[in-house]
Amino acid sequence: MLDTFIQGLLLGGLYALFALGLSLMFGVMRLTNTAQGDFIVLAAFGAIAGAALVGATLAALLLLPVAFGFGYALQRWVLNGTLGRDPLPSLVVTFGLSIVIQNALLQVFSADPRSLDVGAFATRSVAVAPGLAVGALPLAVFAAALACTAALQTLFDRSALGRAFRAVSDDREIAELMGLDASKVYALATAIAFVLIAVAGVFQGMRTTVAPSDGPLLLLFAFEAVIIGGMGSFWGTFVGALVLGLTQQVGFRIDPGWGLLLGHLMFLAVLVVRPQGLFPKTRG
Amino acid sequence: MAALVQTSGLTAFYGDAQALFGVDFRLDAGERVAIIGANGAGKSTFLKCLTGLVKALPEMVRFGGRAVGGAAPGEIVRLGLAMVPEGRRLFPSLTVEENLLMGGFARRPGPWSLQRLFTLFPILEQKRRQPATSLSGGQQQMVAIGRALMANPQVLLCDELSLGLAPIVIKEIYDQLPALCAEGLGVVVVEQDVTLAQRVSQRVYCFQEGRVSLEGASDALTREQITRAYFGV
């Protein structure tokens, strides 16, 4: 039982990394990034391709600033144009991006699943207590998720940039009245979201194989984590991801075919019983 | 000498609908000017043209002689014009202190700081870490005014400060204005309450259907003149 619990938490850590970027973009600019999962897969393939040139570690590290710049440019010059009272344009554009990414990856890499080779790290285990050992990689993923969530929440609550994010999300017109350039603030938010996407992609590539069509399922996990946790709080998203991971792991334990199903059932149960999520903070 | 704020033949549109039909307006340093008029007369549109939220041709709006019509709101704040919006419009996700700090985002050099604001409105120092929208109406109005002052403006626009406030609170807030103006700050006050507008200002403009229907010294205009101009009779 303890084994299932710990595996579930560690899986939840990965889902938190999938979900944080989604939560950030929705929180700041009410933009649902339908291509979230596909960008994670793209990042994984980027790391894999880069690893062939400069080795896994350097490829993963270089991916972060590249993702930052890409996210900034994407928001500033493409997605900013889709923002407005109607949520449809941003959904349609990111959906289009999803299709483009999947097909581009298929074209370049073929449908074969790949993974990021990190040698022994993928299978090493760490003893955390007498008689209790966990995988080093899942533990690293969990630690990264914890660190990213804490960093993001601190950024939002205590920094001038976080203040700008909250102000522009509350009332864009008045924030601009105070001199904020909303289009640049939005671009910074997406840039940070894409760094998180890159981290998620690298870890996903390490822990399992990735294929061009994996995106939508990862989006689903990210989306479920955000909804279960409640929108508007990064710690909420983190907890939502843990709950999802735990539920799936319990399902896997019962029967390998039940893992994802139990997670989806739990998500539906949350929508019925407490649709605002466990720790909601966002207004409308 | 160039006026602090001057508009010449200001026209403005909301989409296809014309909201202002050639408004001439002037505010000098240290003056308190009121704008009155019925709902839909164009008062808020006028303020939005001054702040850059509604576009106008450059020469139609001048600050200190400089043409600024249609400029971005951020640029206008940096030139020294700040607005206290209608309905306060504080940021609900931010505390009192954070709202005030946001006001200082594009601040010019000047005397206003958090500490000085807390001296002006002591209750805000007590509540500085509370969510701004958890305060009473009058206190929220103080935060909104403080937020505008943090930019160290030369011109302060106040859109319906009295909305939803008790008379004693309204008096407390408006009593602060003369001291602010003594340092050269020009204030434009938009008010629904005509008597209040006359009392707190030196000159009054009356707007009616997008035009200035009356202008004069606050203590010289008669009730009859104002009524005629207000309703366009």
Interface residues (C-beta under 8 A of the other chain):
Chain A: A160 R163 A164 R166 A167 S169 D170 D171 E173 I174 A175 E176 L177 M178 G179 L180 D181 R283
Chain B: T51 L53 A72 P73 G74 V77 R78 M83 P85 R89 F91 P92 S93 L94 E98 L101 M102 G103 F105 A106 R147 A151
